[in-house]
Amino acid sequence: MIKKILLLPFLLVYLFVFGNSGISAQTLDCQDISDLSQRITCLESKTKDLQGQEKTLSSQIAVFDNQIRVTEYRIENTKQQISNLALDIDTTTKKIDNLATALDTLAGVLANRIVATYEVGRIQPLQILLTSDSISNFFSRLNYLKIARTHDIELMRDAQQAKNNYANQKDIFEAKKKKVESLKAQLESYTSQLAQEKKDKQALLAVTKNNEATYKQMLQSALAEQRAIQQIAAGGGNAVSVGRVKEGDLIGYMISGKSACSSGTHLHFEVRKDGGIQDPSQYLSSKSVTFENSPDGSFSFGGSWSWPLSDPIFVEQGFGMTYWARIGWYAGGPHTGLDLYSNSSLAVRAVKDGELFRGSIACGGGQLPFSRVDQADGIQTYYLHIWPN
């Protein structure tokens, strides 16, 4: 019994040290890692883990914080690379200057040696013998000619090597200059990304009022809408044909206020072709629109279709991983259409000729009404959150 009591403290120490080793490894702060690349990898791994967890406001804020830190470290790493390259470029510049000086010197020496060798080379051995004071002097002069020729060959080799080195250093210099320009562009991109990530975080906090219940409600509503959109595209919603429509014909009105799975008055406009999701921006004609709560201010439109709403048009969400999708409300994937509204009219019009279908589908405890136009070109356009006209 006494032995057991004596062993108990050691057992507790053992369990504390070894039993918590896994926890210590898991809770290792990425900021404690000195190497920037490894720190970035660590944070990216943590971000991926957080994204795989159940979505809560706190976990989403943690994702933002990690993404912000990753971008900050990338900026720091890029600045470091630019600084190192600047030193390398300075060293290479000095090498190029030294090689240029060496080439000039070798060229001058070679020019003089060529003249001297030519002049000596014109003298025949018999002339050298006759003009020599002695046999010793004769052999000395002949030996000089051999040495001079050998030195000339060595000088020519040195000159060629210096020329090759000069070309190599110039290539290295140009490559490093291009790398610096590339890194500067990357730095600008990271800086812009950091500003957007901080903006997205503040937008999330503002729209949820930093309230977990509000976030949960919005998340569930968004996910329900996404499921409804997928079901509609798969043929759900009992849509029935109501006849043909022409481009610009009135097909319905945006529901004023909140409809099923909606946070407010808006039209969800979606384009599909052969069952595949299409980016509406490639079809809608060029137009100046206002982007609200969205980072896609540079989003452009390059098609020929007319727009479903009257000017002025406001875009709440763009196509792809934009705003709500980026902050995790669309946990199942990117935003598949455009969410837009007009403050001049609730009217919704067909963007192209085709056959009009109307239906509704269950969404978030209510019915989400929608219209669909099947066009002659095989494209289907969807209009959600609208009442029939």
C-alpha positions in Angstrom: 0.0 0.0 0.0 2.8 2.4 0.9 4.6 1.5 -2.3 1.4 2.4 -4.3 1.1 5.7 -2.5 4.8 6.5 -3.3 4.3 5.6 -6.9 1.2 7.7 -7.3 3.0 11.1 -7.8 5.3 9.6 -10.5 2.3 8.1 -12.2 0.5 11.5 -12.2 3.6 13.2 -13.6 3.9 10.5 -16.3 0.3 11.0 -17.3 0.6 14.7 -17.4 3.7 14.8 -19.5 3.1 12.0 -21.9 -0.7 11.9 -21.8 -0.8 15.6 -22.9 1.9 15.4 -25.5 -0.7 15.1 -28.3 -2.6 18.1 -27.0 0.6 20.1 -26.9 1.3 19.2 -30.5 -2.2 20.1 -31.5 -2.2 23.5 -29.8 1.2 24.5 -31.1 0.9 28.1 -32.1 1.9 28.6 -35.8 3.4 32.0 -34.8 6.1 30.2 -32.8 7.5 28.8 -36.0 10.4 30.9 -37.1 10.5 29.8 -40.8 7.9 31.9 -42.7 7.1 29.1 -45.3 6.5 26.6 -42.5 4.4 29.1 -40.6 2.2 29.7 -43.7 1.8 25.9 -44.2 0.9 25.5 -40.6 -1.8 28.2 -40.7 -3.2 26.9 -44.0 -3.5 23.5 -42.4 -5.3 25.0 -39.4 -7.6 26.9 -41.7 -8.5 23.8 -43.6 -9.3 22.0 -40.3 -11.5 24.9 -39.2 -13.4 24.9 -42.5 -14.1 21.2 -42.1 -15.7 21.8 -38.7 -19.3 22.7 -38.0 -19.8 26.3 -39.1 -20.3 28.7 -36.3 -19.6 32.5 -36.2 -16.6 32.0 -34.0 -15.1 29.3 -36.3 -15.7 31.5 -39.3 -14.0 34.4 -37.6 -11.1 32.1 -36.7 -10.9 31.2 -40.4 -10.7 34.9 -41.3 -8.0 35.5 -38.7 -5.9 32.7 -40.0 -6.4 33.8 -43.6 -5.4 37.3 -42.7 -2.3 36.1 -40.9 -1.4 33.8 -43.9 -1.6 36.8 -46.2 0.4 39.0 -43.9 3.1 36.3 -43.7 3.1 36.0 -47.5 3.6 39.7 -47.8 6.5 39.6 -45.3 8.0 36.6 -47.2 7.7 38.4 -50.5 9.3 41.5 -49.2 12.1 39.4 -47.8 12.6 37.8 -51.2 12.7 41.2 -52.9 15.2 42.4 -50.4 17.5 39.3 -51.0 17.2 39.7 -54.7 18.1 43.4 -54.4 21.4 42.4 -52.7 22.0 39.7 -55.3 21.4 42.2 -58.1 23.9 44.6 -56.5 26.5 41.8 -56.3 25.8 40.8 -59.9 26.1 44.4 -61.1 29.5 44.7 -59.4 30.6 41.4 -61.1 29.4 42.7 -64.5 31.4 45.9 -64.0 34.5 44.0 -62.9 34.2 41.6 -65.9 33.7 44.6 -68.3 36.9 46.2 -66.9 38.8 42.8 -67.2 37.6 42.4 -70.8 38.8 46.0 -71.7 42.2 45.2 -70.1 42.6 41.9 -71.8 41.6 43.5 -75.1 44.3 46.2 -74.7 47.0 43.6 -73.8 46.1 41.4 -76.7 46.2 44.3 -79.2 49.7 45.2 -78.0 50.8 41.6 -78.1 49.5 40.9 -81.5 51.4 43.9 -82.9 54.6 42.9 -81.1 54.3 39.3 -82.2 53.6 40.3 -85.8 56.7 42.5 -85.8 58.9 39.8 -84.3 57.3 37.1 -86.4 58.4 38.9 -89.6 62.1 38.3 -88.7 63.5 35.0 -90.1 65.6 32.7 -87.9 68.6 33.5 -90.1 68.2 37.2 -89.4 67.8 36.5 -85.7 71.1 34.5 -85.9 72.9 37.3 -87.8 71.7 40.0 -85.4 72.4 38.0 -82.3 75.5 38.8 -80.2 76.0 35.2 -79.3 74.6 31.7 -79.5 73.1 32.2 -76.1 71.4 35.4 -77.2 70.1 33.6 -80.4 68.4 30.8 -78.3 67.1 33.4 -75.8 65.4 35.3 -78.6 63.9 32.1 -80.2 62.7 31.0 -76.8 61.0 34.4 -76.3 59.0 34.0 -79.5 57.7 30.6 -78.3 56.8 32.0 -74.9 55.1 35.0 -76.5 53.0 32.7 -78.7 52.0 30.6 -75.7 51.0 33.6 -73.7 49.0 34.9 -76.6 47.0 31.7 -76.7 46.4 31.8 -72.9 45.3 35.5 -73.2 42.9 34.6 -76.0 41.4 31.8 -73.8 41.1 34.1 -70.8 39.4 36.7 -73.0 36.9 34.2 -74.2 36.2 32.9 -70.7 35.8 36.4 -69.4 33.4 37.1 -72.3 31.3 33.9 -71.5 31.3 34.9 -67.8 30.1 38.4 -68.7 27.2 37.0 -70.8 26.3 34.6 -68.0 26.3 37.3 -65.4 24.2 39.5 -67.7 21.6 36.7 -68.1 21.5 36.2 -64.3 21.1 40.0 -63.8 18.1 40.1 -66.3 16.5 37.0 -64.7 16.7 38.5 -61.3 15.3 41.8 -62.4 12.3 39.9 -64.0 11.9 38.0 -60.7 11.8 41.2 -58.7 9.1 42.6 -61.1 7.1 39.4 -60.6 7.4 39.5 -56.8 6.3 43.2 -56.8 3.2 42.3 -58.7 2.6 39.4 -56.3 3.1 41.7 -53.4 0.5 44.1 -54.8 -1.9 41.2 -55.2 -1.3 40.0 -51.6 -1.8 43.6 -50.3 -5.1 43.8 -52.1 -6.1 40.4 -50.9 -5.3 41.3 -47.3 -7.5 44.4 -47.5 -10.4 42.4 -48.9 -10.0 39.7 -46.2 -10.1 42.3 -43.5 -13.1 43.9 -45.2 -14.9 40.6 -45.4 -14.4 39.9 -41.7 -15.8 43.3 -40.8 -18.8 42.7 -43.1 -19.5 39.4 -41.4 -19.4 41.0 -38.0 -21.5 43.9 -39.1 -24.3 41.8 -40.8 -24.5 39.3 -37.9 -24.0 41.9 -35.2 -21.5 39.5 -33.8 -24.4 37.3 -32.7 -24.1 33.5 -33.0 -27.9 33.0 -33.3 -28.2 35.5 -36.2 -25.3 33.8 -38.0 -26.9 30.4 -37.6 -30.2 31.6 -38.9 -28.7 33.2 -41.9 -26.5 30.2 -42.6 -29.5 27.8 -42.4 -31.5 30.1 -44.7 -28.7 30.3 -47.2 -28.1 26.5 -47.2 -31.9 25.9 -47.6 -31.9 28.2 -50.6 -29.0 26.5 -52.2 -30.6 23.1 -51.8 -33.8 24.5 -53.3 -31.9 25.9 -56.3 -30.3 22.5 -56.9 -33.7 20.8 -56.8 -35.2 23.3 -59.2 -32.4 22.8 -61.7 -32.9 19.0 -61.4 -36.5 19.4 -62.4 -38.2 19.9 -59.0 -40.8 22.4 -58.1 -43.6 21.1 -60.4 -43.0 23.9 -63.0 -45.7 24.1 -65.7 -45.6 25.9 -69.1 -47.6 29.1 -69.4 -46.7 30.0 -73.0 -44.1 31.8 -75.0 -42.4 35.0 -74.1 -40.3 37.5 -76.0 -37.2 39.3 -74.8 -38.2 42.1 -72.5 -41.7 40.7 -71.7 -42.8 41.0 -68.1 -42.7 37.6 -66.4 -43.2 38.6 -62.8 -42.4 40.9 -59.8 -39.8 40.6 -57.1 -41.4 39.7 -53.8 -41.3 42.8 -51.6 -39.6 42.0 -48.3 -38.6 38.6 -47.2 -39.7 35.5 -49.2 -38.9 31.9 -48.4 -35.1 31.5 -47.8 -34.6 35.2 -48.6 -33.1 38.0 -46.5 -34.9 40.7 -48.4 -36.2 41.9 -51.8 -34.1 40.5 -54.6 -34.0 38.4 -57.7 -31.8 35.3 -57.9 -30.9 35.1 -61.6 -29.3 31.9 -62.8 -28.2 30.5 -66.2 -27.7 26.8 -67.1 -26.8 25.0 -70.3 -27.0 21.3 -70.9 -27.4 20.9 -67.1 -24.2 22.8 -66.4 -24.0 26.1 -64.3 -23.0 29.1 -66.4 -21.6 32.5 -65.4 -24.4 35.0 -66.2 -21.8 37.7 -66.8 -20.7 36.2 -70.1 -24.3 36.5 -71.4 -25.6 39.8 -69.9 -24.8 43.0 -71.9 -22.2 45.4 -70.7 -23.7 47.7 -68.0 -22.6 49.8 -65.0 -24.0 48.3 -61.9 -23.5 48.9 -58.2 -22.1 46.1 -56.1 -23.3 45.9 -52.5 -21.7 43.8 -49.8 -19.6 42.2 -52.5 -15.8 42.3 -53.3 -16.6 42.1 -57.0 -16.5 45.8 -57.9 -14.4 45.0 -60.9 -16.8 42.4 -62.2 -17.7 43.0 -65.9 -20.4 41.8 -68.3 -19.6 41.0 -71.9 -22.6 39.4 -73.5 -25.6 40.6 -75.6 -28.6 39.8 -73.4 -30.9 42.4 -72.0 -31.1 42.7 -68.2 -34.1 41.3 -66.2 -34.4 44.4 -64.1 -34.6 48.2 -64.7 -31.8 50.6 -63.9 -30.3 51.4 -61.5 -29.3 47.8 -60.7 -27.6 46.7 -57.5 -25.8 43.4 -57.2 -25.8 41.8 -53.7 -23.9 38.7 -54.7 -21.9 37.9 -57.8 -21.3 34.5 -59.4 -18.8 32.1 -57.9 -17.1 32.3 -54.5 -18.3 35.8 -53.7 -19.2 37.5 -50.4 -21.7 35.2 -48.7 -20.1 32.2 -50.2 -16.7 33.3 -49.3 -17.6 33.8 -45.6 -19.1 30.4 -45.4 -22.8 30.8 -45.7 -22.9 28.6 -48.8 -21.1 25.8 -47.1 -21.9 23.4 -49.9 -20.3 25.3 -52.7 -20.1 28.6 -54.6 -22.9 31.0 -55.4 -24.4 29.8 -58.6 -26.0 32.9 -60.0 -26.5 36.7 -59.5 -28.5 38.2 -56.6 -29.7 41.6 -57.7 -32.4 44.2 -57.2 -33.6 47.6 -58.6 -34.9 50.4 -56.4 -36.9 51.8 -59.3 -39.2 48.9 -60.1 -40.0 45.3 -58.9 -40.7 44.2 -62.5 -38.8 41.2 -63.8 -38.4 40.7 -67.6 -37.3 37.9 -69.8 -33.7 38.3 -71.0 -34.3 36.2 -74.2 -37.2 34.7 -76.2 -38.4 31.2 -75.1 -41.0 29.1 -73.3 -42.0 30.3 -69.8 -42.5 27.9 -67.0 -43.6 28.7 -63.4 -43.4 26.7 -60.2 -42.6 26.8 -56.5 -40.6 24.6 -54.1 -40.4 24.2 -50.4 -37.7 26.2 -48.8 -37.1 27.1 -45.1 -40.7 26.3 -44.0 -42.2 28.3 -46.9 -42.7 28.1 -50.7 -40.1 29.7 -53.0 -41.7 30.8 -56.2 -39.7 30.8 -59.4 -39.9 31.1 -63.2 -37.8 29.4 -65.9 -37.4 30.3 -69.6 -36.3 27.6 -72.0 -34.5 29.3 -74.9 -34.1 28.1 -78.4 -30.3 27.9 -78.0 -30.6 25.2 -75.4 -30.0 27.6 -72.5 -32.3 27.9 -69.5 -32.6 31.0 -67.4 -34.0 30.9 -63.8 -35.7 33.7 -61.9 -36.2 33.0 -58.2 -38.1 35.0 -55.5 -40.6 36.5 -57.9 -44.4 36.4 -58.1 -46.1 35.8 -61.4 -47.4 38.8 -63.3 
